[in-house]
Amino acid sequence: MSNEEMNNPEEKARNMDQENKDEILQSYDRFINYLGDQVNKGEKVGMDEDQLAKAAKKAADYLSSNEEPRNREEQVLKELWKATSNDDEKQTIARVLVRLAQKSNS
């Protein structure tokens, strides 16, 4: 996976077939493991924590606007995202998601 693909997660999500999206978003564990895989790929192509968090923010923006939560954890994430008042707060949540994803792949 190229650095360019990692920097455009909303395009990747738009192009993903619905069955694949459903499988990833079916449960919180699947979602966080998928995110962990993507973070791992980003690290392998040399992305630092800031770049990973920016990519996670873009993905969260896309999910919040285009996908309905499929479980309680995703609903909480969506509500947290909507409750943020600026990009700095979203970036902080994105960093925490990246760290959670990193731990899921440890």
KOLDRENRO-95020 format. One record per residue (C-alpha): z, y, x; residue in one letter; residue number from 1. Coordinates in steps of 0.5 Angstrom, whole numbers. Each point is the difference from the previous one (the first is absolute). Layout:
[[Z, Y, X], 'A', NUM];
...
END
This chain:
[[0, 0, 0], 'M', 1];
[[-2, 7, 3], 'S', 2];
[[4, 6, 0], 'N', 3];
[[-4, 3, -5], 'E', 4];
[[1, -5, -5], 'E', 5];
[[8, 1, 1], 'M', 6];
[[-1, 7, -1], 'N', 7];
[[-4, -1, -7], 'N', 8];
[[5, -4, -4], 'P', 9];
[[-2, 3, -6], 'E', 10];
[[-8, -2, 1], 'E', 11];
[[2, -7, 2], 'K', 12];
[[4, -1, -7], 'A', 13];
[[-5, 3, -4], 'R', 14];
[[-5, -5, 3], 'N', 15];
[[5, -6, -1], 'M', 16];
[[-2, -5, -5], 'D', 17];
[[5, 0, -6], 'Q', 18];
[[2, -7, 1], 'E', 19];
[[2, 2, 7], 'N', 20];
[[4, 6, -2], 'K', 21];
[[4, -4, -6], 'D', 22];
[[2, -5, 5], 'E', 23];
[[3, 5, 5], 'I', 24];
[[3, 4, -5], 'L', 25];
[[3, -6, -4], 'Q', 26];
[[6, 0, 3], 'S', 27];
[[4, 5, 5], 'Y', 28];
[[1, -5, 5], 'D', 29];
[[-8, -1, 0], 'R', 30];
[[-1, 7, 0], 'F', 31];
[[5, 1, 6], 'I', 32];
[[-3, -6, 4], 'N', 33];
[[-7, 3, -1], 'Y', 34];
[[2, 7, 2], 'L', 35];
[[4, -3, 6], 'G', 36];
[[-7, -4, 2], 'D', 37];
[[-4, 7, 0], 'Q', 38];
[[6, 3, 4], 'V', 39];
[[-1, -5, 5], 'N', 40];
[[-7, 1, 0], 'K', 41];
[[1, 7, 1], 'G', 42];
[[4, -1, 6], 'E', 43];
[[-5, -5, 3], 'K', 44];
[[-5, 6, 0], 'V', 45];
[[5, 5, 3], 'G', 46];
[[2, 4, -6], 'M', 47];
[[7, 3, 1], 'D', 48];
[[6, 1, -5], 'E', 49];
[[-3, 7, -2], 'D', 50];
[[-7, -3, -1], 'Q', 51];
[[3, -6, -4], 'L', 52];
[[4, 4, -4], 'A', 53];
[[-6, 4, -2], 'K', 54];
[[-4, -6, -2], 'A', 55];
[[6, -2, -4], 'A', 56];
[[0, 6, -4], 'K', 57];
[[-7, 0, -1], 'K', 58];
[[1, -7, -3], 'A', 59];
[[6, 2, -4], 'A', 60];
[[-4, 6, -3], 'D', 61];
[[-6, -4, -2], 'Y', 62];
[[5, -6, -3], 'L', 63];
[[4, 6, -4], 'S', 64];
[[-6, 3, -3], 'S', 65];
[[-4, -6, -1], 'N', 66];
[[4, -7, -1], 'E', 67];
[[6, -1, -5], 'E', 68];
[[6, -3, 3], 'P', 69];
[[0, -8, -1], 'R', 70];
[[8, -1, 1], 'N', 71];
[[6, 4, 0], 'R', 72];
[[0, 2, 8], 'E', 73];
[[-7, 3, -1], 'E', 74];
[[2, 4, -6], 'Q', 75];
[[6, 2, 5], 'V', 76];
[[-5, 2, 5], 'L', 77];
[[-4, 4, -5], 'K', 78];
[[5, 4, -3], 'E', 79];
[[3, 2, 7], 'L', 80];
[[-7, 2, 2], 'W', 81];
[[-1, 4, -6], 'K', 82];
[[7, 3, 1], 'A', 83];
[[-2, 3, 7], 'T', 84];
[[-1, 7, 0], 'S', 85];
[[-4, 1, 6], 'N', 86];
[[-4, -4, 5], 'D', 87];
[[6, 0, 5], 'D', 88];
[[4, -4, -5], 'E', 89];
[[-6, -5, -1], 'K', 90];
[[-1, -1, 8], 'Q', 91];
[[7, -2, 0], 'T', 92];
[[-1, -5, -5], 'I', 93];
[[-6, -2, 3], 'A', 94];
[[4, -1, 7], 'R', 95];
[[5, -4, -4], 'V', 96];
[[-5, -5, -3], 'L', 97];
[[-3, -1, 7], 'V', 98];
[[6, -2, 3], 'R', 99];
[[2, -5, -6], 'L', 100];
[[-7, -3, 1], 'A', 101];
[[1, 0, 8], 'Q', 102];
[[6, -4, -2], 'K', 103];
[[-3, -5, -5], 'S', 104];
[[-5, -2, 6], 'N', 105];
[[6, -1, 5], 'S', 106];
END
